Amino acid sequence: MDLRIFTEPQQGATYDTLLAVAKATEDLGFDAFFRSDHYLKMGSVDGLPGPTDAWITLAGLARETKRIRLGTLMTAGTFRLPGVLAIQVAQIDQMSGGRVELGLGAGWFEEEHKAYGIPFPKEKFGRLEEQLEIVTGLWATKAGDTFDFHGTFYDLTDSPALPKPAQEKIPVLVGGHGTTRTPKLAAKFADEFNMPFAGVEDSERQFGRVRAAAEEAGRKGDDLVYSNALVVCVGKDDQEVARRAAAIGREVDELKLNGLAGSPSEVVDKIGRYAAVGSSRIYLQVLDLHDLDHLELISSQVQSQLS
């Protein structure tokens, strides 16, 4: 079971804070550092000092880390033109020595679009499908050839399809709860399917839909990595769990129901239930980015039992 650290910087974090978390992620043996792609805080937090851009952050971390994978859950398709996104991600893959992964989603948070003057189109899923077609198509085009795409939302003619990533193929993540279109999209484009903030039973059902869609598309169901994203709140005792829950404005019982919370043994047991339904990777949503002792505890008492 791979454990990855997943952050939500729109809730309030500087680049230096994210750098400290990323370095701890690397030093403590976690597999990857991922972040959300949002420009507006959610809930009652103040969000200060304001947002950081996902791919600018990852470009910096590409030069300041050596081992961990770097990526997004999920890049908002509404924020960037697909041709530009392909250039950005390929460049950062080069900067990192081939450690980048791209999670790409349709975008959903209308308020942040209004706050920063970003168009929020009505038809987002069709755009996402074309974006995935373009980004993966640009990367797959042989050097010296050109790429063309003529769709409903985007039109590319004689693109040199440059630059190329350092990796032969950048892993692409697709995720979500949709029961029909999402599995088909994952089957067509994804190397990994991520089920965000869902219970074991719902995850098992959705993984089954994706496997079936993959086989229908001519792939093996096991061609994809299946993963979950879950909030994490671990403590060496009940008091520490309660303190960490309070620090992120959540209730312990709710966290235990909907996330990975409690003692290290409780969390290991629950991760085991996700593993039993096919999940091989967990993105641990860490909401208190100043509590690096939390990461150390997870590394020493949870991750050590999963290897």
KEKE-3310 file (N, C-alpha, C; in steps of 0.2 Angstrom, whole numbers, plus 5000, padded with zeros to 4 digits):
npx = (5004:5004:5007:5002:5005:4993:4988:4979:4980:4973:4966:4974:4990:5008:5020:5032:5028:5022:5033:5040:5032:5033:5046:5047:5038:5046:5058:5052:5048:5037:5027:5023:5020:5006:4994:4979:4970:4965:4958:4952:4947:4938:4924:4925:4937:4950:4959:4971:4988:4982:4979:4990:4997:4994:5003:5014:5018:5022:5032:5042:5044:5049:5062:5067:5066:5070:5066:5052:5036:5026:5011:4994:4978:4963:4969:4960:4950:4945:4953:4964:4970:4971:4982:4992:4993:4998:5011:5016:5015:5024:5036:5038:5039:5052:5060:5059:5065:5058:5046:5033:5015:4999:4984:4968:4953:4936:4933:4924:4920:4911:4911:4925:4928:4921:4926:4939:4938:4937:4931:4916:4911:4895:4895:4905:4910:4911:4921:4932:4934:4939:4950:4959:4961:4968:4980:4986:4988:4996:5008:5011:5014:5026:5042:5046:5035:5018:5003:4986:4970:4952:4939:4924:4926:4939:4952:4966:4980:4993:5002:5018:5019:5027:5035:5043:5039:5050:5048:5043:5030:5018:5010:4992:4979:4962:4946:4932:4914:4905:4894:4893:4899:4911:4918:4920:4928:4939:4943:4947:4957:4965:4979:4978:4964:4955:4946:4938:4936:4926:4917:4921:4913:4906:4918:4922:4911:4913:4926:4923:4915:4924:4933:4925:4922:4935:4938:4928:4933:4944:4955:4964:4957:4965:4975:4974:4979:4971:4964:4962:4956:4957:4953:4965:4968:4977:4982:4992:4986:4969:4967:4976:4971:4959:4964:4970:4959:4951:4959:4958:4945:4935:4925:4929:4921:4915:4926:4931:4921:4921:4934:4951:4955:4960:4968:4985:4984:4970:4969:4977:4970:4958:4963:4967:4955:4951:4961:4957:4947:4953:4960:4976:4983:4984:4979:4983:4974:4980:4976:4981:4994:5005:5008:5019:5023:5013:5014:5026:5022:5012:5021:5030:5022:5011:5013:5024:5019:5013:5021)
npy = (4994:5010:5026:5042:5060:5072:5088:5103:5118:5130:5132:5139:5143:5145:5145:5141:5134:5123:5118:5114:5103:5095:5092:5085:5074:5068:5065:5056:5045:5043:5041:5051:5068:5077:5090:5100:5109:5124:5141:5147:5148:5136:5134:5139:5144:5157:5157:5164:5166:5168:5161:5148:5144:5128:5122:5130:5129:5115:5116:5123:5114:5103:5106:5106:5094:5077:5063:5060:5057:5070:5079:5082:5082:5087:5094:5108:5107:5119:5129:5130:5130:5116:5114:5122:5117:5105:5109:5115:5104:5095:5102:5103:5090:5087:5096:5089:5078:5067:5065:5068:5067:5068:5073:5076:5085:5090:5102:5112:5121:5134:5147:5151:5153:5164:5173:5175:5179:5168:5159:5149:5136:5129:5116:5105:5092:5086:5095:5091:5078:5081:5088:5079:5070:5079:5083:5070:5066:5076:5073:5060:5061:5058:5065:5077:5074:5081:5087:5086:5092:5092:5097:5099:5109:5113:5117:5112:5114:5108:5107:5107:5099:5100:5104:5088:5076:5071:5058:5043:5041:5051:5047:5048:5053:5050:5053:5051:5051:5048:5037:5032:5040:5044:5031:5027:5037:5036:5023:5025:5034:5034:5030:5028:5026:5036:5037:5048:5052:5042:5028:5011:5002:5009:5013:5000:4997:5007:5005:4992:4996:5004:4994:4986:4995:4997:4984:4983:4992:4986:4985:4977:4975:4976:4985:4997:5008:5008:5019:5028:5044:5051:5059:5062:5058:5055:5049:5046:5042:5044:5057:5064:5062:5069:5082:5084:5083:5094:5104:5105:5108:5097:5083:5069:5057:5058:5059:5047:5039:5044:5045:5042:5039:5040:5028:5022:5008:5007:5014:5007:4995:5000:5005:4992:4987:4994:4990:4977:4978:4982:4994:5001:5012:5026:5042:5053:5065:5079:5091:5100:5109:5113:5104:5094:5083:5075:5069:5062:5053:5045:5040:5032:5024:5019:5018:5010:4998:4994:4990)
npz = (5000:4995:5003:5001:5003:5004:5001:5005:5000:4998:5009:5017:5016:5014:5001:5007:5018:5012:5006:5017:5021:5010:5010:5022:5019:5009:5017:5027:5020:5013:4998:4989:4986:4984:4979:4980:4967:4969:4970:4980:4997:5007:5017:5035:5037:5037:5026:5024:5019:5007:4990:4982:4967:4959:4949:4948:4961:4961:4952:4959:4969:4962:4960:4973:4979:4978:4977:4979:4971:4962:4961:4956:4963:4960:4945:4939:4925:4920:4922:4914:4897:4887:4878:4884:4897:4894:4890:4902:4912:4906:4906:4920:4923:4917:4924:4936:4934:4930:4938:4939:4940:4933:4939:4932:4932:4930:4935:4947:4957:4958:4964:4965:4952:4949:4958:4953:4940:4931:4917:4919:4912:4906:4900:4906:4907:4894:4889:4897:4892:4880:4883:4890:4879:4871:4879:4882:4869:4863:4871:4867:4853:4841:4841:4829:4822:4819:4828:4827:4831:4831:4839:4848:4857:4857:4846:4837:4826:4817:4828:4835:4846:4857:4873:4876:4889:4903:4907:4899:4898:4906:4921:4921:4931:4934:4942:4953:4957:4948:4939:4926:4915:4920:4924:4910:4905:4913:4909:4896:4896:4908:4919:4932:4944:4955:4969:4978:4995:5000:5006:5010:5004:4994:4987:4982:4974:4964:4959:4953:4943:4935:4932:4924:4913:4908:4903:4894:4885:4880:4888:4901:4917:4928:4923:4927:4941:4957:4968:4984:4991:5007:5022:5035:5052:5065:5081:5095:5106:5113:5117:5109:5097:5098:5100:5087:5079:5083:5079:5066:5065:5065:5070:5080:5079:5067:5059:5060:5054:5041:5037:5039:5055:5072:5083:5078:5075:5073:5061:5053:5052:5045:5033:5028:5025:5014:5006:5004:4995:4983:4983:4981:4984:4995:4997:5009:5016:5022:5034:5043:5041:5048:5057:5058:5066:5066:5053:5055:5065:5058:5048:5056:5064:5056:5042:5043:5046:5035:5025)
capx = (5000:5007:5004:5004:5003:4989:4987:4973:4984:4969:4964:4979:4997:5013:5025:5037:5024:5021:5040:5042:5028:5035:5052:5045:5035:5052:5062:5049:5047:5031:5028:5022:5017:5000:4990:4973:4970:4960:4960:4947:4946:4931:4922:4925:4944:4951:4962:4977:4989:4979:4980:4996:4995:4996:5009:5020:5021:5025:5038:5047:5046:5053:5069:5069:5065:5074:5063:5045:5032:5023:5005:4988:4971:4964:4970:4954:4951:4942:4958:4970:4969:4975:4989:4996:4994:5003:5018:5018:5017:5030:5042:5039:5042:5059:5063:5059:5069:5053:5043:5026:5009:4993:4977:4964:4946:4932:4932:4917:4919:4909:4913:4932:4929:4918:4931:4945:4936:4938:4925:4914:4906:4890:4897:4912:4913:4914:4928:4937:4936:4944:4957:4962:4963:4974:4986:4989:4989:5002:5014:5012:5016:5033:5046:5046:5028:5013:4997:4980:4964:4947:4934:4918:4928:4946:4955:4973:4982:5000:5006:5024:5018:5033:5041:5041:5041:5056:5045:5040:5022:5016:5004:4986:4974:4955:4943:4926:4909:4900:4893:4893:4904:4918:4922:4922:4934:4945:4945:4950:4963:4969:4983:4975:4957:4955:4939:4939:4931:4921:4918:4924:4908:4906:4924:4922:4907:4915:4931:4920:4912:4929:4936:4921:4923:4941:4938:4924:4937:4949:4960:4963:4955:4971:4979:4974:4980:4965:4967:4957:4959:4954:4956:4968:4969:4980:4985:4995:4980:4962:4968:4980:4967:4954:4967:4971:4953:4949:4963:4955:4937:4931:4923:4932:4917:4914:4932:4932:4917:4922:4941:4956:4956:4960:4975:4988:4981:4963:4970:4980:4964:4954:4967:4967:4948:4951:4966:4954:4942:4957:4964:4983:4986:4980:4981:4981:4972:4982:4973:4985:5000:5010:5009:5024:5024:5008:5017:5031:5018:5010:5026:5033:5017:5006:5016:5029:5015:5010:5026)
capy = (5000:5017:5031:5049:5065:5076:5095:5108:5124:5135:5133:5144:5140:5148:5140:5139:5129:5117:5115:5110:5097:5091:5089:5080:5069:5064:5062:5051:5039:5043:5040:5057:5074:5080:5096:5102:5115:5129:5147:5150:5144:5133:5134:5145:5146:5163:5156:5168:5172:5168:5154:5147:5140:5121:5120:5134:5126:5109:5117:5124:5107:5099:5107:5106:5087:5072:5056:5059:5059:5076:5079:5086:5079:5086:5100:5110:5108:5125:5134:5130:5128:5110:5114:5126:5113:5100:5112:5116:5098:5092:5106:5102:5083:5088:5099:5085:5071:5062:5062:5071:5064:5073:5072:5081:5084:5095:5109:5111:5126:5140:5153:5153:5156:5171:5177:5177:5180:5163:5157:5143:5134:5124:5109:5104:5085:5086:5098:5087:5073:5084:5090:5073:5068:5083:5082:5064:5066:5080:5070:5054:5062:5057:5071:5078:5074:5086:5085:5090:5090:5097:5095:5104:5115:5115:5116:5112:5113:5108:5108:5103:5094:5100:5100:5081:5075:5066:5051:5040:5042:5054:5044:5052:5051:5052:5051:5054:5046:5047:5030:5030:5043:5044:5025:5026:5041:5032:5017:5027:5039:5034:5025:5027:5029:5039:5037:5053:5053:5037:5022:5005:4999:5013:5012:4993:4997:5011:5001:4987:4999:5006:4988:4983:4999:4995:4978:4984:4996:4982:4985:4973:4979:4978:4989:5004:5008:5010:5023:5032:5050:5051:5064:5058:5061:5049:5051:5040:5041:5047:5064:5067:5062:5074:5088:5085:5084:5100:5109:5105:5109:5091:5079:5063:5052:5060:5058:5039:5036:5046:5046:5038:5043:5036:5026:5019:5002:5008:5017:5002:4991:5003:5004:4985:4986:4997:4986:4971:4979:4983:5000:5000:5018:5030:5049:5055:5072:5082:5098:5105:5108:5115:5098:5089:5078:5070:5065:5057:5047:5041:5036:5027:5019:5017:5016:5004:4992:4992:4988)
capz = (5000:4994:5006:4998:5007:4999:5004:5002:5002:4997:5016:5020:5016:5009:4997:5012:5022:5007:5005:5023:5021:5005:5012:5027:5015:5007:5023:5031:5017:5009:4991:4984:4988:4980:4981:4976:4963:4970:4971:4985:5003:5008:5024:5039:5038:5033:5020:5023:5016:5000:4987:4978:4961:4959:4945:4951:4967:4960:4948:4964:4973:4958:4961:4980:4981:4974:4976:4979:4965:4963:4956:4958:4964:4953:4941:4936:4918:4918:4924:4909:4890:4887:4875:4888:4902:4892:4890:4909:4915:4903:4908:4927:4923:4915:4930:4942:4932:4928:4944:4939:4938:4932:4940:4929:4933:4926:4939:4950:4962:4954:4967:4964:4946:4950:4962:4950:4933:4926:4914:4921:4906:4908:4898:4908:4906:4887:4888:4900:4888:4874:4886:4891:4872:4868:4883:4881:4862:4862:4874:4863:4846:4840:4839:4822:4819:4822:4831:4825:4835:4829:4843:4849:4862:4856:4839:4836:4820:4816:4834:4836:4852:4861:4874:4878:4896:4904:4907:4892:4899:4912:4923:4921:4935:4933:4948:4954:4959:4943:4938:4919:4911:4924:4922:4903:4904:4916:4905:4890:4897:4915:4922:4939:4945:4962:4972:4983:5001:5000:5011:5007:5000:4988:4983:4979:4968:4959:4956:4949:4937:4931:4929:4918:4908:4905:4899:4888:4881:4877:4892:4907:4923:4932:4920:4931:4949:4960:4974:4988:4995:5013:5027:5040:5059:5069:5087:5099:5111:5112:5118:5104:5091:5099:5098:5080:5076:5085:5076:5059:5065:5064:5076:5080:5077:5060:5055:5060:5050:5034:5035:5043:5061:5078:5084:5072:5074:5070:5055:5049:5051:5040:5027:5026:5022:5007:5002:5002:4989:4977:4983:4982:4986:4999:4997:5015:5016:5028:5034:5047:5037:5052:5062:5055:5071:5063:5048:5058:5068:5052:5045:5060:5067:5051:5036:5044:5047:5028:5020)
cpx = (5004:5004:5007:5001:4999:4986:4982:4976:4979:4966:4968:4986:5002:5016:5030:5034:5024:5028:5042:5038:5031:5042:5051:5042:5041:5056:5059:5047:5041:5032:5028:5019:5012:4997:4984:4975:4964:4962:4956:4946:4939:4930:4924:4932:4945:4955:4969:4983:4986:4982:4987:4994:4998:5003:5015:5023:5025:5032:5044:5049:5050:5060:5072:5068:5069:5070:5056:5042:5028:5017:4999:4982:4966:4965:4963:4954:4948:4948:4963:4968:4974:4982:4994:4998:4999:5010:5020:5020:5023:5036:5043:5042:5049:5062:5064:5063:5064:5049:5035:5021:5003:4987:4973:4957:4942:4932:4925:4915:4917:4911:4920:4932:4926:4923:4937:4944:4938:4932:4923:4909:4901:4892:4904:4915:4915:4920:4933:4939:4941:4950:4961:4965:4969:4980:4989:4991:4996:5008:5016:5014:5023:5036:5047:5039:5024:5007:4991:4974:4958:4941:4928:4921:4935:4948:4962:4975:4990:5004:5012:5024:5024:5032:5038:5043:5047:5054:5043:5033:5021:5010:4998:4981:4967:4951:4936:4920:4904:4900:4894:4899:4911:4921:4924:4928:4940:4948:4949:4957:4968:4973:4981:4968:4957:4948:4940:4933:4925:4922:4920:4919:4907:4912:4924:4917:4909:4921:4929:4918:4918:4933:4932:4922:4930:4941:4933:4928:4943:4955:4959:4961:4960:4976:4980:4976:4973:4967:4961:4960:4954:4957:4959:4969:4971:4983:4987:4990:4974:4963:4971:4975:4962:4957:4968:4964:4950:4953:4961:4947:4933:4930:4926:4928:4916:4920:4933:4927:4919:4929:4945:4958:4956:4967:4978:4985:4974:4964:4972:4974:4960:4957:4967:4960:4948:4956:4962:4949:4946:4961:4971:4987:4981:4983:4978:4980:4974:4980:4977:4992:5006:5012:5013:5025:5018:5010:5022:5027:5015:5015:5029:5028:5012:5009:5021:5025:5012:5015:5027)
cpy = (5006:5022:5038:5054:5070:5082:5099:5115:5130:5137:5138:5141:5144:5143:5137:5133:5123:5114:5111:5103:5092:5088:5083:5073:5064:5061:5056:5045:5038:5043:5046:5062:5077:5086:5097:5108:5119:5135:5151:5146:5141:5133:5140:5147:5153:5163:5160:5164:5173:5162:5154:5143:5133:5120:5124:5131:5120:5110:5119:5118:5102:5100:5107:5099:5083:5066:5056:5061:5066:5076:5083:5081:5085:5093:5101:5111:5115:5131:5135:5127:5121:5110:5117:5121:5107:5102:5112:5109:5094:5095:5104:5094:5083:5091:5094:5078:5066:5060:5065:5066:5069:5070:5077:5079:5090:5102:5109:5117:5133:5147:5155:5156:5163:5176:5180:5178:5175:5160:5150:5140:5129:5117:5108:5097:5084:5089:5094:5081:5075:5086:5084:5070:5072:5083:5076:5063:5070:5076:5064:5055:5062:5064:5071:5078:5080:5083:5089:5087:5095:5094:5100:5110:5117:5113:5117:5110:5113:5110:5104:5098:5094:5105:5093:5080:5071:5059:5049:5041:5045:5050:5049:5049:5054:5049:5053:5048:5044:5039:5027:5033:5043:5037:5025:5031:5039:5027:5019:5031:5037:5029:5024:5030:5030:5040:5042:5053:5049:5032:5016:5002:5003:5013:5005:4993:5001:5008:4996:4990:5001:4999:4986:4988:4998:4989:4979:4988:4993:4982:4979:4978:4981:4982:4996:5002:5011:5013:5026:5039:5050:5056:5059:5062:5056:5052:5045:5038:5045:5055:5068:5067:5067:5081:5089:5086:5091:5105:5110:5106:5103:5087:5072:5057:5052:5058:5050:5036:5038:5046:5040:5041:5038:5034:5023:5012:5002:5010:5011:4997:4993:5003:4997:4984:4989:4993:4980:4972:4982:4990:4998:5006:5023:5037:5052:5063:5075:5089:5103:5104:5110:5109:5093:5083:5072:5066:5060:5051:5042:5037:5030:5022:5016:5014:5010:4998:4989:4990:4981)
cpz = (5000:4998:5003:5002:5002:5003:5001:5004:5001:5004:5020:5021:5012:5006:5002:5016:5018:5006:5011:5023:5016:5007:5018:5024:5012:5012:5026:5027:5013:5002:4987:4988:4983:4983:4977:4972:4964:4971:4977:4990:5003:5015:5028:5040:5035:5027:5019:5023:5009:4996:4984:4972:4961:4956:4946:4957:4966:4956:4954:4968:4969:4958:4968:4983:4976:4973:4975:4972:4967:4958:4959:4958:4965:4950:4938:4929:4916:4919:4918:4902:4890:4884:4880:4894:4900:4892:4898:4912:4912:4905:4915:4927:4921:4921:4936:4941:4931:4934:4945:4937:4938:4933:4937:4929:4929:4929:4941:4954:4959:4957:4966:4957:4946:4953:4958:4942:4928:4924:4917:4917:4909:4906:4900:4906:4898:4886:4891:4896:4882:4877:4887:4884:4870:4872:4882:4873:4860:4865:4870:4856:4846:4838:4832:4818:4822:4824:4829:4829:4833:4833:4843:4853:4860:4849:4839:4829:4819:4822:4834:4841:4856:4867:4876:4886:4897:4904:4900:4892:4906:4915:4924:4926:4934:4939:4948:4956:4954:4941:4931:4915:4914:4923:4915:4902:4907:4912:4899:4891:4903:4916:4929:4940:4953:4964:4978:4989:5000:5004:5007:5002:4993:4984:4979:4973:4962:4955:4951:4942:4932:4928:4923:4912:4904:4901:4893:4883:4878:4881:4898:4913:4928:4929:4924:4938:4952:4967:4978:4990:5001:5018:5032:5047:5064:5075:5091:5105:5110:5112:5112:5097:5092:5098:5091:5077:5077:5081:5068:5059:5063:5070:5075:5077:5069:5056:5055:5055:5042:5032:5038:5049:5067:5079:5078:5071:5071:5063:5050:5047:5045:5034:5024:5023:5015:5003:4999:4996:4983:4977:4985:4984:4989:4999:5004:5015:5022:5029:5038:5045:5042:5057:5059:5060:5069:5058:5050:5062:5063:5049:5050:5063:5062:5045:5037:5045:5040:5023:5019)
residu = (MET:ASP:LEU:ARG:ILE:PHE:THR:GLU:PRO:GLN:GLN:GLY:ALA:THR:TYR:ASP:THR:LEU:LEU:ALA:VAL:ALA:LYS:ALA:THR:GLU:ASP:LEU:GLY:PHE:ASP:ALA:PHE:PHE:ARG:SER:ASP:HIS:TYR:LEU:LYS:MET:GLY:SER:VAL:ASP:GLY:LEU:PRO:GLY:PRO:THR:ASP:ALA:TRP:ILE:THR:LEU:ALA:GLY:LEU:ALA:ARG:GLU:THR:LYS:ARG:ILE:ARG:LEU:GLY:THR:LEU:MET:THR:ALA:GLY:THR:PHE:ARG:LEU:PRO:GLY:VAL:LEU:ALA:ILE:GLN:VAL:ALA:GLN:ILE:ASP:GLN:MET:SER:GLY:GLY:ARG:VAL:GLU:LEU:GLY:LEU:GLY:ALA:GLY:TRP:PHE:GLU:GLU:GLU:HIS:LYS:ALA:TYR:GLY:ILE:PRO:PHE:PRO:LYS:GLU:LYS:PHE:GLY:ARG:LEU:GLU:GLU:GLN:LEU:GLU:ILE:VAL:THR:GLY:LEU:TRP:ALA:THR:LYS:ALA:GLY:ASP:THR:PHE:ASP:PHE:HIS:GLY:THR:PHE:TYR:ASP:LEU:THR:ASP:SER:PRO:ALA:LEU:PRO:LYS:PRO:ALA:GLN:GLU:LYS:ILE:PRO:VAL:LEU:VAL:GLY:GLY:HIS:GLY:THR:THR:ARG:THR:PRO:LYS:LEU:ALA:ALA:LYS:PHE:ALA:ASP:GLU:PHE:ASN:MET:PRO:PHE:ALA:GLY:VAL:GLU:ASP:SER:GLU:ARG:GLN:PHE:GLY:ARG:VAL:ARG:ALA:ALA:ALA:GLU:GLU:ALA:GLY:ARG:LYS:GLY:ASP:ASP:LEU:VAL:TYR:SER:ASN:ALA:LEU:VAL:VAL:CYS:VAL:GLY:LYS:ASP:ASP:GLN:GLU:VAL:ALA:ARG:ARG:ALA:ALA:ALA:ILE:GLY:ARG:GLU:VAL:ASP:GLU:LEU:LYS:LEU:ASN:GLY:LEU:ALA:GLY:SER:PRO:SER:GLU:VAL:VAL:ASP:LYS:ILE:GLY:ARG:TYR:ALA:ALA:VAL:GLY:SER:SER:ARG:ILE:TYR:LEU:GLN:VAL:LEU:ASP:LEU:HIS:ASP:LEU:ASP:HIS:LEU:GLU:LEU:ILE:SER:SER:GLN:VAL:GLN:SER:GLN:LEU:SER)
# end
